[in-house]
Amino acid sequence: MQRRLRIIRYMFTARIRAAGWAPWLILAGWLIFAVAQEPRMLRRFGIHIVEDAAWVGGLLIAAILLLAQNKVPAVGAAWANLVTLAVVSLAVMMSCRVLDQGPWSATLVDRLADAAAFFAAWAPSSVCLARGSSRSSRGKLVSCVVVFISLVVGGMLSVALREGATRAAWSAAALALLAAALWTQPQNTRK
């Protein structure tokens, strides 16, 4: 267990170092721009530019960090992807909380719920990215199709969880994560 935790920590640190500071600075600028351009009167009509910008920026940062390393050991790849996604979701939503101050802004509990919803929506995609690619062209095609489908499902889950976190949306996210975890399990090819 300690070996796996150490590998996860090393993989996370390597991803942060490989990505560098540029994506984080771009994200900060993106969120500051969203805060500066949002008229407060639009919030009465259900338009929250800062939250939407945080979801898009968080997805881009997560994609950059998850794809930052070329070679990833298979031992804890799925867990390292989930830890990376959890850190990104917390960092993005808490920075959104810091930048968006005022009586109109969401509370800390709402931001933590947004972080949990962001994590639940994109966790299946991050787990699917952890599976090593096959050597055959058919295996690579299947891997690409499964990752693409997981991204589509993640987009649908993010809309469902962003609009209103119902029990059905959370159940769908849990089932998608279970399916991704089952797909990434190593196959026993002995006959």
SVG drawing of the C-alpha trace seen along z (x, -y; Angstrom):
<svg xmlns="http://www.w3.org/2000/svg" viewBox="-34 -44 43 66">
<polyline fill="none" stroke="black" stroke-width="0.4" points="0.0,0.0 2.8,-2.4 4.5,-1.6 1.3,-2.5 0.8,-5.7 4.4,-6.7 4.0,-6.0 0.8,-8.1 2.6,-11.0 5.5,-10.8 3.2,-10.7 1.3,-13.7 4.5,-15.7 5.9,-14.7 2.7,-15.9 2.7,-19.2 6.3,-19.8 5.9,-18.7 3.0,-21.0 4.8,-24.0 3.3,-27.3 1.9,-28.5 -1.5,-26.6 -2.1,-27.8 -1.3,-31.4 -3.6,-31.2 -6.4,-29.8 -5.9,-32.6 -6.2,-35.1 -9.2,-33.3 -11.0,-33.5 -10.0,-37.1 -11.3,-38.0 -14.6,-36.2 -15.0,-38.0 -14.3,-41.4 -16.7,-41.0 -19.7,-39.5 -22.5,-42.0 -24.1,-41.2 -27.6,-41.7 -27.3,-38.6 -27.2,-36.4 -30.9,-37.1 -31.6,-35.4 -29.5,-32.3 -26.4,-33.3 -23.2,-32.7 -20.2,-33.4 -17.7,-32.8 -18.9,-29.3 -19.1,-28.4 -15.6,-29.8 -14.3,-27.8 -15.7,-24.5 -14.2,-25.1 -10.9,-26.2 -10.8,-23.3 -11.4,-20.9 -8.6,-22.4 -6.1,-22.3 -7.1,-18.7 -6.6,-17.7 -3.2,-19.3 -2.1,-17.7 -3.5,-14.2 -1.7,-14.3 1.5,-15.9 3.4,-12.7 4.0,-10.3 4.9,-7.2 2.9,-6.4 3.4,-3.2 0.3,-1.0 0.5,-0.3 -1.4,-3.4 -2.3,-5.2 -6.0,-5.4 -5.6,-6.5 -3.0,-9.1 -5.5,-10.4 -8.2,-10.6 -5.9,-12.4 -4.9,-14.9 -8.6,-15.5 -9.5,-16.0 -6.7,-18.5 -7.6,-20.4 -11.3,-20.5 -10.6,-21.8 -8.1,-24.3 -10.3,-25.7 -13.4,-26.0 -11.6,-27.5 -9.9,-30.0 -13.3,-30.8 -14.5,-31.3 -11.6,-33.7 -12.1,-35.7 -15.9,-36.0 -16.6,-37.8 -19.8,-39.7 -23.3,-39.1 -24.2,-37.5 -21.5,-34.9 -21.8,-31.2 -20.9,-30.0 -18.0,-27.7 -20.3,-24.7 -21.7,-25.5 -18.1,-25.7 -17.2,-22.4 -20.4,-20.9 -19.3,-22.3 -15.9,-20.7 -17.5,-17.3 -19.8,-17.6 -16.8,-18.5 -14.9,-15.5 -17.9,-13.2 -18.5,-14.3 -14.9,-13.9 -13.7,-11.0 -14.8,-8.3 -12.8,-10.1 -9.7,-10.4 -9.9,-6.7 -10.3,-5.7 -7.1,-7.7 -5.2,-5.5 -5.5,-2.4 -2.3,-1.6 -2.6,-1.6 -2.5,1.7 0.1,2.6 -2.4,3.6 -4.2,1.1 -7.6,2.5 -6.7,2.1 -5.7,-1.5 -8.8,-2.2 -11.0,-0.7 -9.1,-2.7 -9.6,-6.0 -13.3,-5.2 -13.8,-4.4 -12.0,-7.6 -14.1,-9.6 -17.3,-8.1 -16.2,-8.8 -15.6,-12.4 -19.1,-12.6 -20.6,-11.0 -18.5,-13.4 -19.9,-16.4 -23.5,-15.1 -22.8,-14.4 -21.3,-17.9 -24.4,-19.5 -26.7,-17.3 -24.6,-17.9 -24.2,-21.6 -27.9,-22.3 -29.1,-20.6 -27.4,-17.7 -30.3,-15.2 -30.1,-11.6 -30.3,-10.3 -27.3,-12.5 -25.2,-11.3 -26.2,-7.7 -25.3,-8.1 -21.9,-9.5 -21.3,-6.5 -22.3,-4.0 -20.0,-5.7 -17.1,-5.6 -17.8,-1.9 -17.9,-1.2 -14.6,-3.1 -13.0,-1.2 -14.0,2.1 -12.8,1.3 -9.3,0.2 -8.8,3.4 -6.0,5.5 -7.2,8.4 -6.2,11.9 -5.3,13.4 -4.3,16.9 -6.1,19.8"/>
</svg>
